[in-house]
Amino acid sequence: MKYLKLIAKGAVVGIGMIIPGVSGGTLAVLLGIYDELILRISSLRKELKKGLLFLLPFLLGMILAFMAMYFPLKLAIEHIPFELCMTFVALMLVSCPKMCLEAYKTGLHKIDILCSLFAFCLCIGLCFIPLGNDIVLNLNMAWYMYPLLFISGILASVALVIPGISGSMLLLIIGLYKPLLDTISNILTTPLDSIVILLLFAIGLLVGFFSIAKLMRFLLKRFVHQTKWAIVGFVIASIIGLFLAFDFKDLLTPLHIGVGIGCFICIIILSVILFWFTKRNRRNDSLEEEA
């Protein structure tokens, strides 16, 4: 059951990685898995077995979800972006109170507020950086595109490890988001080009993933109060960033707005019911133990 939960949580993070404005790190925080994820990544050499038992199911869930949801989410981003945006906003909103309470347990000082505001402004600021032009990725591309792909993988991993910053958003900013999606779509028609390009990107992703995780572990250990409140700022800003990241174009019709609001309300109601049901079960379990 433990590993099935890890696979499921990895799947949620994997889905979030595809969507501009959604941060994999934010989803990890909201799922209550972020601290352990950073710990297992940064201490993989010292505790290899524990790290692999945790990371392999998590990564399996990410890969499976990415493969299963890639085309549906791509279509959703193109045809129902508002409904998709409202769905993720609702999911993030219902998880925010718990995250804020966890941060408040460590205290709240002036420096914590400043760190939270800085993280908030940084995350929102990223959304206003002009987007780069689309690039064609193949083996005949300019030589500087190869190191750029590696660096873009590192940037995407930074966004995965640091809550509130969207990897897809950063790829959009440098103009590589759509070209990478096209590369995945063309893997059957041009397999050699696609595999080389995706492999180079993946190497950068792994290098950045393990390197930045060590930095985040250091910050969570030495500056736990400031780091947790900075994460709160990132997460809250990422909710606003969702609306800035999606391109609704001509799809913001009354029907789309109505369905989007309906999705938002349904998720809020279902979350409240689930919270009440879980709380009641815990209370019943406590009463049985006392009896």
N, C-alpha and C positions, 0 to 999 in steps of 0.2 A: 504493500500500500504506500509506503514511504517513497519508493522509486516511481510509482505511478503519479504521485503528487508532484514529484520533481519534473517528470516528463510533461505533465499538464502545465506547470508554471513556466517551463522552458518554451512550451508551445505559445503561451500568451506573449512572452517576450519576443519570440520569433515573429509573430504576427505584427507586433508593434514596430519592429525594425523596418518593415516594408513601407509603413505609412508616414509621410512627411508630417512633422509636428509632434509625432508620438515618440517618446524617449524610451528605449529599452531599459535604461537605468531607472527611470521613473516607475515603470511597471514592476521592476524587481523590488523597488522600495515598497510599492503599494501591495505587493504580494507577500511582503514580510520575509523576503529571501535575500535582500541586498547585502546585509552585513556578512552573512555566511558565504555568499558568493565571492565577495572580495577576499575574505579570509582564506577560502579554499584555493583561489587562484594564486594569491600572493605567497602562500605557504606550500605550494605544490611540491617543491623539491624536498622539503623536510617531512611532509606527510603525504607521500605519493598515493598510498592506497586510499586513505580517507578522501583525498582530493578527487581522485578518479571516480570513486563510488558516488560522489556528489555531482561532479561535473559531467560525466558521461551521460547519465539520464537527462540532465538539464539540456545539454547540447543536442541530444537525440530529439528531445521535444521541440527545440528550436528548428532543427533541420526538417523534421517531419511536417511541422506547421507551415514552415516557409514553402515547402514543396506542394503541400495540399492547398494552401490558401493564396499562393502567388497569383494565379490567373483570376480567381474570384475577386481578390482585393484590387487587382489592377483594373478590372471592369468596374468595381464599386467606386474606385477613385475617379474614374472617367465619367460614370453615369449617375451615381448617387453620392457625391462627395459630402453634401450637407447632412444627409442621414447618417453617414459613416462618422462624420465629425461629431455630431450630437451624441452618438452612441459612445464614443470614446470619452467625450466630456463628462457624460453621466457616470461612466465607470470610474473615472479619475476623481470626480467630486465626492462620490460616496466613500472613497477610500482616504480622502484627505484628513478628516477629523482624527482618525486613529494615528496617522502619521504625525500630525501636529501635537497630539497628546504625548506621543513617545518622545518628541523633541523637547516638549515642555518639562518632562521629567528631569532632564539634565540641567534645567534652569533657563532663565532668560535675562540677559544683560545687554547693555548698550552695544557692545561689540558683536553680540549675536544678531541683534537687529540690523546692524550695519552689514554684516556678512549676508544676511538674508536679502536685504535690499540690493546689494551688489549683484548677487546671483540672479535675482529677479530681473534687474535691468540688463544684465549681460545676455540672458536668455531671450528677452524681448528684442534686444538690439540685433541679435543674429537674424531675426525674422525680417529685418528691414535692409539687410545687405542685398544689393542688386544681384539678381541671378545671372550666372554665366550662360554663354551660348551653348547650344547642343553640340556634342562632339561625336564623330563617328569612330568607334573602337574596332580596329582590326589589326592584323599583323603588319600592314603597310602604313600604319600611322607614324607620325613624327617620333623621333627617338626620345624626346622629353616626356612623351605621354607614358612611357614605361615607369620611370620613377614617380610620375604624378599618380599613377594607379596605385603604387605601393604606399605613397603618402596619403592618398585618399582612404585607403584601408585603415591606416593608423588613425585618421580623423574620425572615421566611422566607429572605430573601437573606443575612442575617447568618449564619443557620445553614448555608447552602450554602457560604459562604466560610470560616467558622471550623470546623475539623474537630472532631468529637465532639458538636456540638450539632445535634439533629435539627429541621429546619424543620417537619416534620409534627407533632413533639412540641410545639413552641411553638404551633402552630395548635390543637392539642388543648387546651392549657392555657387559651387565651383563648376556646375554644369555637367556633372557626371551621373546624375540620378537616372534620367531617361536613357542615356546610352548604355548604362549597366543593365537596366531592365530589358532593353532591346537585345543585349548580348545573351541574357538568359533565355529570352524568347527564341533566339536564333541558334540555340545550341545543337539542334537537330540538323539545321541546314548548313551551318558553318562550324562544325564541332571543334576543329583545331584552333581556330581563332578564338572562339568562345572559351574553351578550356584554359588556354594560355592567359587570356585577359582576366578571367575569374580567379585563376590560381594566384596570379600576381596580387590581385586585390585581397584575396584570402590570406596570403602571407603577411601583408601589411596589417590586416585585421588582427591576426594572432599576435604579432609582435607588439602592437599597441595595446591589445587586450591585457596581456600579462604585465607589460611595463606600467601602464596607468593604474592597474589594480594595486600594485605595490605602493604607488603614491597615495591612493585613496585609503589604503590600510594605515599608512603612516599618519595621514590627516585624522582619520577616525580614532587613532590611538593617542595622538599627541594634542589634537585640537578638537576633541569630540563635540563640545558644545557648539563651537562656531561651524563645524562641518555639518552637523545635523540641521542647524538652522539655515545654512546655505542650501542644503538639499530641499528644505521646505520652500525656500524662495524659488529654486529651480522648478520644482513641481508645480507650484501655483502659476508661475509664468508660462509653463508649458501648456496649461489649460487655455490661456489666452492665445498662446502661440498656435494652437490648433486652428483657430479661426483665421489667423494670418497666413498659415501655411497652405490651407486648401484653396484651390482656385475654383470657385463656384460657377464662374462664367454666366451662361444663360440658364443654368440649372436651378436657380433659386426662385422657382415658381411657387405659387400658393400650395400646390400639391406636395412638392418636395419639402416645403417648410412645415406643413401639417404632419407629414410622415416623420420628419426629423424630430419634431417636438413630441410626437407620440412615442418614438423610440426612447427619447430622453425620459419621459414620464414613466414608461413601463420599466425601465432599468432601475430608476429610483425606487419605485414601488416594490419590485422584486428584491432589491437589495435590503430594503427595510424589513420585508417579510423574512428574508433569510437571516438577517441579524437577530430579529425577535425569536425565530425558531431556534437558532444556535444558542442564544442566551437562555432560553427556557430549558433546553436540553442540559446545559451546563448546570443550571440551578437544580434540576431534577437529579442529576448525577451527584451533586454535592449533598442533597438531602438523603439520598440512598446510602452514601458513604457514612454520614452522621448516624443514620439508623443502624 
